Amino acid sequence: MCGVIVGYLFGLGYLKFLAPPERILRWIEGSSLSNIRTSPRLLKVPPYVSLLCFLGGIIWILLLPLDEYSRRTYISENALLPGQVHTYFHGTEQNIFRAYKHEVADVLEVQEHIQPDGSKAYMQATPQHRNKKIRELFANSGIKSAVQPFKYTVGGVEYEGENVYGIVHAPRGDGTESIVIVAPIKNFEGQMNTNGVTLLLTLARYFSRWSLWSKDIILLVTPNTSTGPQAWIDAYLSQHDPETIGSLSLKSGAIQGVICIDYPFPHRFHALHISYDGINGQLPNLDLINTATQISMGQLGIPTLLQSQQHYAKAEHQHHYKNRLKVLGHGMTNQAIGHSTGAHSVFMPYHIDAITLTAVGEGWEDEMAFGRVIESLTRSINNLLEKLHQSFFFYLLLQNNRFVSIGTYLPSAMAVGAGFSIMAIYLWLKSGYEQREEADVPVREATERDAATEDKVEAALADSNLTNAQLLESPSNGGQRLTKKKEWKSIDRPLVIPLTLVAGLYLTSLVPVALLVTAPHSKLLARAGSLSTVLLMIPFGLAFALGANRSLMDGSFFSSPQSSESANGAPRKNTLVFSDLSPPSDPKIRISQFQAIVKSLSLLVLGLQLTVLATLNFSLSMFLGVLCTPLAFAGYYRDSKMRANASLIAITLFNPFVAANAATMAAKLAGYYNDNVGMKDVLRLWLQNVSFGWNVWGSWGVLVGVFCVWIPAWTVATMGAVSSFVIDEDGQLPRKIEKVKEITKDNLTDVKKATVRRNSPGPVRKRKD
């Protein structure tokens, strides 16, 4: 609003700050520069430039896995000193691990018991018994511990549990800094993390005997990776609700780093998988990932993997383009969705660097090797004098030792956003001019010419804005060749209805978001179906409403109530717009102008949204830009049936709801869900995760991206495409539709009259007809 007010003040001449001198303005007005925006040839260029921007942005992404566009990883923070210390976690600590494992397995896993009658019974310890055992093991190591209860209610479903944590105070520290080590009882896949919890307890006993720590070490055991870590970090930073989340009785200083342990099977492992995606696409400092990779591979010889590489890439093929592209695609997908991928994700919104180390595969590496990686990584973080800040926070990883920085990948998203802005400017310029015929203009004497000379004349006519002119030869004009010159005249733009329409679409897009995140899980799928139906009908309703009320498109809706048209049949000038220009006289041009203005405003907002979103969540901006690309070219094409049909096909294929069903089917076919899980069950699970992410994690990417960015732009494009079929050249509904409306109206009138006669007292008189 401030920008609009300042712009009007400059435009009306009340503000002259930084205004060019009058003589420069006169030179621009009298020169050929003012004719650039009305040149028929130049007006054909912007759509191709926009398409080039879209294609360039997509091709740019596909080039990133090449060595020429990526770099090798390196350590920026010299204080980390990864792999420079000797690790001592071995030998007798393995016996401690085995002893702890038996005690932890008794309270975590389902145990088989023989009943007195000889039958078998399977029982599992209660959460209270489990937490008591963990606190007992902490106490045996001389570590103070506490329990934190929590409860979340989302969609009528309660998520409750208890976190157990202990603190190893640094002998050489002052309690102002700390390192957190987390071991969830159930990992992100829902598997029991028995070895992970046992390893944490063993490391707790091991760390408590060392005097080299300058930072406190917090050891956290949570029941899961979704609610437990979120409740603990909220309470640690005093950002929690005391009525549902318990406060922490033990605290330390600022958290410098978080390491999450995931060891979900009893056998030895082959490699360590590093998970690093955070909520809303946030990432940890790249130095933390590089340090873990350097320690694991360089010091201990344990391979490291990213983005589930163990399922599709062998170790010797990780540097191939195909595998790098898969890693890039998985990383961008996780970043765009913005949901938690492990216990580490919930720490990112608080600018705390965190990663999860997961043991994968079958090999010869045991729990002691895993423990040495944790020990060395913890000692590297312990060396820090300040928080990690020198390396990148915005990057795309291709493999464990190659990455793409923000300066390399960001231009792709900016190019896509620029494509929408270019189309918006093109449509805006196109909506402000009308081609009108002027007086006859002599061109050249009609002498005998050869074919080459005739081509030169035609080229000269094209260069002088005389294309599509009606050339006349007349012997009465002295042998001169005359032409009806068509000039571009400025016309008035009706902005009130387009601005109201576009602003209303984007503001009301928050309504479906609010309805989904507050819906009970039992009614979530039904509510989503109702919202889909309403959102699908909105563009059709708008197209029919505009066809039934021509005054909404030509600006005469806000004119004098006595007459919406002037004496010559043209619409009156819009009284709410400060302009001395007259509106177009041709009804066909008025319709195209209105559609162009609405689409221009919509694309302008879309381009700005994607550009800003690229700095917050690059992957989400890129995916939305690619999905909305056809919407830049789909719209109102009354004069071209082929373009109108192509627009209709484009808005159907790139419909958000069609895309959701296609994604559901793809996930089902890819084997992410069991055969007994139907399509509706998958969609219901997705909606529940979106609602849970919004209410618990504060994840807004999917909802805001789909409902506040994609659907408004799709609605405007669909309205224009539908208007190509339901609005005739005079700006009205086709005669067939009008006839159906009149017949329906007459029938309703007859029914009302018959009802009145039937209910009236006295005899009913028959009509003469």
N, C-alpha and C positions, 0 to 999 in steps of 0.2 A: 504493500500500500504506500509506503514511503517513496519507493521508486516511481510509482505511478504519479503521485502528487508532484514530485520534483520534475518528472518528465513533462507534465502538463505546464508547469510554471516556466520551464525552458521553452517549450513549444509556443506558448502564448506570448513570450517576449518579456515576462516580468523578471526573469533571471537572465543575465547576460554574462555571467562568470564563465570564462574560458570559451566564449563564443567567438568564432572567426570574424575578422574584419569584414565590413560590408562589401568592400571591393573584391575580396576573395569569393564571397558568396555570389556576387554578380558575375564573376568570371566563370564560376562553376555552372551557374544557370545558363549562361550564354554559350558555353562550350559544348562539345559533343559528349562530355562526361555524363551529362544529365540524360542522354539518350541510351545509355548502356542498359538501364533497367527495362527499357521498352523495345530493345532490339529483338526481333523474332528469332534470330540465330542464337543469341546468348541465352534467351529464355528456354532453349532446348537443352542447355548444358547441365543445369543443376541436378536433374534426376540421374543423369549418368555419373556425375561426380558423387552423388549420394550412394549409388550402387557400388561405385569403386571404393568408397570408404567402408561399406559393409564387407565386401569381399576382401579388402586389404586387412581389416581387423581379424577376420577368420583365418586368412592365410598366415598372418603374423603369428597367431597362436600355434599353428601347425609347424612353424619353423623353429619354435623354441627348443624342442628336443635335440636339435643339431648342436654340434660342438662349437660352431661359430657364434651361436647366440646364447650359450650358457657358459658358466665358469665353474672352476673347481672350488670346493669349499675350503675355508681356512679359518684359523682362530684369530679373532681380532683382539680379544682381551688377553694380554700377556700374563696376567696374574693367575689365570686358570691352571697353567702348567699341566695339561692333561697327560697322564701316563708317566709322569716324572717321579712318582713315588713308588716305593716297594710295598706291596700289599701283603698282609699277614693273616688274612682270613682263610685258614686251612687247618689241616691236622686235627687238633683236639676239638675245634669248633664243629667239625662234621659229626662227632659223637654227640655234642650238645644238640645239633639239629635233629638227629635221629631220635633222641629222647623227647625233645619238644614235639616232634611230629606225631608220636603216639598219643601224647596228651591232647594235642590240638585236634587230631582226627576223631577222638572220642566225643568231642563236643561240637564239631562242625559237621561231620559226615553221618549218614544214617548207619546205625549199628545193628547187627543181627544178634538177637537174644533167644536163648532156648527156654521155653516155658516149662513148668513142672510136668506138664502132660506130654512133653516131647515135641510140641509144635514150635515153629519158628515165628518170632515177632520182630518187626523192624521198627526201631524207635530212634528219635533224634532229640538231642538236648534242647531245652528251651533257650530263648535268647538271654534270659537272666542268668541261667547256669553257664552259658557260653561266655558271657561278659565277665562273670565272676572268675572263671578259670583264666581268662586272658589277664585280668588285673592281678591275679595271684602270681602268674609268671612274670609280670612286670615287677611285682614287689620282691620276688626272689632275686632279681637282678639289681635291686636297690633303686628302682625308678618309681617316682611318684606318678600316679595315674588317676584318672577320673572318668566318669560316664556322662554323656550328654544325650538326653532323650529329645526326640523331634517327631513332629507329625505334620504332614501336608495333606490338604484336602483339595482335590482337583476333579471337577465333574462329578461330584458325589462319591468319589472313591478316596479312601484314606490310605496314605502311605506313611507308616510310622516305623520307628526303630530306635536303636541306641548306638552311639559311637563310643568307642573306648580309645583313650589316648594317654600317652605318657610323655614326659619331658626329661631328656638328659641334659642337665645344665653344664655349660661349658666352664671348665676350671679357669681358663684364661680369658673369658669373656665377661661382659657386664650386663648380659641379658637384653641387649638392644637389637640383636639380629638372630635369626634362626633358620634352620633347614628342616623341611617336612618330608618324611618318608611315609607313604600310604600303602596299605595292603587291604583291598576290599575282600570281604569274605566270598562274595560272588562277583565274578568279573563281568565285563561288558557283554559277553556272550551268554551269561547266566550259568557258567560253570563254577563249581566249587574251587576256590583258590586256596586249597589247604597248604600246599608247599609255599605259596607266597606269604601267607600269614606266619607260617613256621619260620621262614627265612627272616621276616621282619623281627620276630621275637629273638631269634638267634643273634641278629645284628645289634639289637638293643642291648643284649648282655655284653656283646663284644665291644660296642662303642662306649659303654659306661665305664670300662676299665682303662680307657685311653685318656691322657691328659693334654693332648695336642689340640683339642677343639677350641676354636675362638668364637664359635657360634653355637647356640643351643640347638639340639636335635629333637624334633617333635615326632613321635611315632604314633601313627593314627591307624586304627582298625575300624573300618566302616562295614555295615551290612551289605552294601551294594555300591555301584558306581554312579547312581543317579541322584538319590536324595541325601545319602549320608554325607558325602564330601561337601555338597552345597550347604547343608545345615551347619556343618562345622565351620566352614570358612565365613559364612554369614555371621555366626556368633563370635568368631575370633576377631572380626573387624567391627563388631557391634552394629551390624546391619540387619539384625534378625528381629522377628516378632516374638517377644517373650512369652506370649500366650500359647504359641505352638512350637517354639524351638527353645530348648533350654540354654541358659547362659553357661559359659565356661568358667569353671572355678580355677583352672590353671591356664596361664598365658605366658607368652614370651615376647620377643621383639619382632621387628619387621621381617617378613619371610623373604629370603633371598632366592629360594628355588625349591621346587617340589619334585620328588622322584616317586613314581608309583610302581609297585611290584606286582607282576601278574605271572604266576607259575601254576597253570591249572591242571597239570597232570603229574603222575608220580614218576615217570621214566625220565631218562636223560633227554636233553634237547640239542638241537643243531645250531640254531641262530637266535638272535634277539631282534624282535620287531619293535620299532620305535614309533609310538603314536604321539602326535603333537597338535592335532586340530583342536581348536577351542570353540567356545560359544560365539556365535555370530561371525565366524570366520577369523577370529583373532588367533595369532600365532605367537609362540614363545620366541625369545631371542635366539637367533641362529647359532650363536656360540654354544648354547646348551646342547643342541642336537649334535653339533660338530664335536664337542667334548666327549659326549657319550659314544659317538662313532669312533673317535680316535682311541679312546680307552679300550673299547671292545675289540676293534679290529687291529689296531696298532700295537697295543700292549699285551692283550690276552689272546689274540687270534680268533675271536668269535665273530662270525659274519653278522652284519646288521641289515635289516630289511625295512622297507617303508611301504605304506599303503597296500598291505596284504600281498606283497610280491611273492610270498611263498606259494600262492595259488596259481600264478600265471607266468612266473619268470624264474628261470634257473640262474644260479649264481654267475655262471660264465656268460650268460646272455643279457645281463642287466644293462650293459652299455649299448645295446641295440636300440635303434630308433623306435621300433614297435613297442618294446617294453617301457622305454622312457615316456612314450606318449600315453601308455596305460597308467603309469604312475601319475603323470600330470593330470589325466582325466579323473582318476580317483581322488586326488588331492583337491582339484577344483570342485568336484561334486560335494565332498564333505564340507568344504569351505562355504559353498553356496547354500547348502541346507542349514548350516549353522547350529547343529545339534551336538550334544555331547558324544564323544567317541571313546570315553574312558573317564576314570576318576580325575585325570589331570585337567579336563576341559573346563571345569567350574572355577578354576583359579584364574583363568585368562582375563575375565572381565575386571578383575581387581589388579591387573598389570603384574601378575605373579607368574614367572616363567615355570612351566611344568611340562613333564613328559611322562609317558608310561612305557616301561620296558616289559615286553611279553616274551616268554620262552616259547618257541615254535619248532616244529619238526622233531625228528628223532635222530640223535647223534651221540657223541661221547662226552658232551659238556654236562657237568653235574651242577648241583646246587651251590657248591663251593665256588665254581667259576662265576656263577651269577652273583654270588655274594661279593666276590672280589671286584666285579664291575661296579656294584653299588658302593663299595668302600672307596674305590678310587674316585668315582664321580663325586661322592660326598666330600672327600678331601679337596678336590678341585674347587668346589663351591665354597668350601671353608676358607680357601685362600683369598677370596674376593675382598677387596677393600670397599667396594660400592656395588650397587646393583648392575647387572648386565645391561649395557647400553651402547657399546661401540659397534656391534654387529647389526645385522638387518632384522627388522621386525616385519617387513613385507617382502615375501619371497615365494617362489614356487620350486619345490624340490623335484628333481628328475630321477635321482638315485642317491645312494648314501654319500656320495662325494661330488655331486654336481647340482647346481642350483641356478635359478634365474632371478635376478634382482628386480626391484620395482621399476627401475629406470628402463628396463628392457621390455617388460611385459605390459606396462601401463598404457603405452601408446595404442595398443590394440583396442582396449575398451574406449579410449578417447576417440579413436577413429570411428567406432560404431556410434558413439554418442554424437559425434559431429555429423554423421550421415543423417540423423533425424533432424538436427538443427538446420542443415542445408535445405532439406525438403520443406521445413517450416518457413524459412525465409523465402524460398521459391514460391510457395503457395501464397504467402502474404503479398509479395510483389504482384503476383498474378491476379489477386483479388482486388487490387486497387486501380486497375486500368481496364479500359474498354476500347476496342478497335472500332473507329467510326470513319466513314468516307467523307472526304473533303472535296473542294472544287477541283475541276479539271486542271491538270498541270502539264504544260508542254514538255516533252522529253527530248526529241531529236527530229530533224527533218526526215521525211520518209523517202529516202533515196534507195537506189538499188544496192543491196549488200549481198555479200556472199555468206555462206554458212558460218564461217569463223567470226565475221563481224556481228552477225546476229547473236551468236553466243556471248560476245563481249557486251552487247547491249543488255541482254537478259541478266548477265552477271552484275552490270552496273545498276540495273533496277533493283536487284536483290540487295546490293550493298546500300542503297539509298532508302531502305525500308519501304519498297514498293512491291513486295512480294504479294502474290494473290490479287494484284490489281487488275482492273478491267481495262485493257488497252483498246483504244478506239482509233480507227483510221477514218478520216473524213476529208474529202477533197475541198470542202468549204473553209477549212482552217489554214489554207496556204500550204498544204502538204505536210503540216506538222502532225506528229504523233502525240495524242493526248492520253492521259491516264487518270483514272479515279484514284487518287492517293488515299490510302488508309492510314490514319494516324492513331496513335495511342493517346487517349484522353484519360486524365485522372478522374475517378469516380469516388463517391462516398462509400465508406464501409460501415454497414450496420453492426456495431460491436456489442450492443447491450445483450441481445439474446445469445450470441456465441460465447461471450464471456460468462454469462450466467449458466449456460449449459455445461461448459467445460469445468468451471469451478464447482458446480453442483455435483458432477460426476466424480471428481477427485475428492470432494469433501464427504460425500455419502459413501465412498468406498471404505470408510472406517466402520460403517454400520455392520457389514457382514463379519468383519474381524471381531467386533465386540460380541456378536451373536454366537460365533463359534467358540471363542475362548471361555464363554460363560455357560455353555450348554452342558447338561449332564451327559456323561459318557453313554448312557443308555439311549439317549435321544440325539446323539451327535450325528449319526449317519442320516437320520430323517431330516434333521435341520439343514444339513449340508445339501441334501437333495432339493429341499424347498428353496434354499438360496440359489442353487444352480438354475432352477426353473425360472425364478424371478429375474436373475441376471441375464438369462438368455432372452427373455421377452422384452427387456428394456430397450435395446436398439430397434426392435421391430415396432414397439409402441411409439418411440420417438419419430421414426420415419413416417408412420401413418399420421401422427399428430401434426408434423410439419406439412405434410401434404394436404391435410384438411384445413389448415390455417396458414394461408399464403402470407399473411401479414407478419407472421413470426420470422420469415426468411428475408423479407425486403425492408424491414425496419419500420414499416408503417403501423405496426402494432402500438407504438408509443407516440404516434402522430396525433393530430387534432381529431377528436372523436366525431366531428361532423362528417369528415370525409377522409378516407385513407388514401385517396388518389387525387392527383391534380387534374386540371382541366383536360390535359392531353392524354390522360390514362396512365401516366407514370406515377409511381408511388411518391408520396411526399417525403421531404427530407426528414430524417430522424432528428427530433428536437432535443434528444438527450446527448448528441454528439456535437462537439464544438468544431464544425466543419462547414465551409462555404461551398463544398462540392455537391453536385447533384448525383442521386443514385442512378444506376443503369436503367435505361428505358425498356430494354428487352427482358421479358419475364424469364426467358431461358438463361440469360446472363445472370440475373438475380439469384436464381437457384444455384448455379455453379459458384457464384461469388460467396454465398452463404456457406455452402459445403466446404469451399476452400478455406474460409476463415476459421471455421470450427476445427477442421483438420490441422490447419497451421498452428493454432493455439495448443491443440492436443500434442502434436509432435514437438513443439517447443518445450512444453512441460516434460514430456518423455525424455528428450535429449538432456535437459538439465538434471532430471532425476538420475539418469544413468551415469552422467558425468560425476555427480556428487557421490553416488553410491560406489563408484569405482575406487574412490579413495578409502572407503570404509570396508567394503567387501567386494573385491575385484571379481571374484568368480561369479557371484550373484549378478553383478552388473553385466558381465559378459554373457551369461546364459540368457538373461532377460533381453539383452540387446539382440541376440541371434533369433530368439523366438518372436520378437516384435518386428523383425526386419520386413516381412511381407506386409505388415500393417502400414508401412511408410508409402507403399505404392497402391494399396487397395483403397477404394473409396468410390466417389460418385463419378460414373462415366456414362452419361445419358447418350452421348453421340456414338459410342463404340460398344456394341454388344459383346465383342470378344473381350475387351477389357473389363466390362461389367461382369461377365461370367467368370473371368480369371480372378477378379476380386472376391466374388462369392466363394469360389473354391479355396482361395487363400485364407479367408476368415474362418472357413469351416475346418480346414486342416490345422490351423494354428489357433484353434479355440482352446482356452485354458482348460475347459472341462474335458474336451477330447484328449488333450495332452495328459491330464491326470489319469484317465482310463487307460491310455496307452502305456503310461509308466507303470501302472498297476499290473497290467498284463505282462509287460516285459519283466518285472520283478518276479512274477509268478512263473514265467517260462524259464527264467535264469536259474531257478532252483533255490531262491532265497527263502521260500516258504514250503511247507510240506504239502503233499497232494491233497490232504483232507482239509486244507485251508482254502476257502473259496475267495473269489474276487471281492465280494462284499466284506469278508472278514479282513482281507488285506487293506482295503480302503478304510475300514473302521479303525484298524490298528494305526494306520498313518495319521488319521484325524486325531486319535487319542494322543499320539506322540507330539503332534503339533500343539495341541491344547496343553499338554503337560510341559512342553518346552517353554511356552509363553508364560505360564503361571509359576513355574518353579525356577527355570534357568534364565528367564528373560530373553529367550530366543525369538527374534522378530523377523528374521530374514524371509522365510517362506510366506508367511501371512502378508507382510507388507509388500513383498515383491510381486505376489500374485494379485492381491486385491487392490492395492494402491498404485501399482505401476502398470501391470499387464492388462487387467480387465478394463480400466478406463480407456486406455488406448484402443483396445479391441472393440469396445462399445462404439467409439466414434467411427472407426473404420467400418464396422458392420452397419451402422446407421447410414453411412454414405453409400455402401454397396446395395443395401436394400432400397434406398431412395432411388437408385437407378432404375428399379423395376416398378415402384409404386407411385412415383411422381411423374406426371407428364411434362411436356415442354412449357405449359402455361403455369406450372407451379401448383397444380391441383392433382388430386387423386384421379386415376383413370376413370373414364366414363362408366365402365363396367362396375367398378367398385362403388361409384356414386349412385348408380342405378340400384345396386343391391341395398345401399343405405336408404334410398328413398322408398323402395318397396317395403323394407323392414319398418321404416318409420310410419308409412301409411297403414301397414297391417297392425302395428301397435295402436294407432289412433282408432282404427275400426274396433279393435278389441276393447279399448277403453269406453267407446261410445256404447257398444253392446252391453258392457257391464253396468254402465249407468242406467240404461233403459231397463235392464233386468231388475235392478234394485230399486227403481223409482216406483212410487205407489200409483195405482190406477192402471187402466188398460194401456198396452203398448201399441203405439201407432206404427203402422207399416210405412216404410219409405216408398215414395212414388216410383223411384227407379228400381 
